């Protein structure tokens, strides 16, 4: 499990460096509503309200959503403080991450 984590988190880091990712609740929500989010990743530690809000929003906008990692790990992966939510905006990158998440 640990190696998979590293791969997914390093892909998120890559997406962040390539400016193909937004993080934080507000930015993630905006990306989904503008149709820019190719996949949303919400921390498994996120509050029930956050999980419910993103689940409903992603269902409505037909955006894939996954619950993965700790807030700290997600934040560290994208070079920020703790992050409860991340949206990957690059389709190819998102597909690669989804593939890894499905294997994990």
Buried (B, 14 or more C-beta within 10 A) or exposed (E): EEEEBEBBBEBBBBBBEEEBBBBBBEBBBBBBEEEBBBBBBBBBBBEEEBBEBBBEBBEEBEBBBBBBBBBEBBBBBBEEEBBBBBBBBBEEBBBBBBEBBEEB
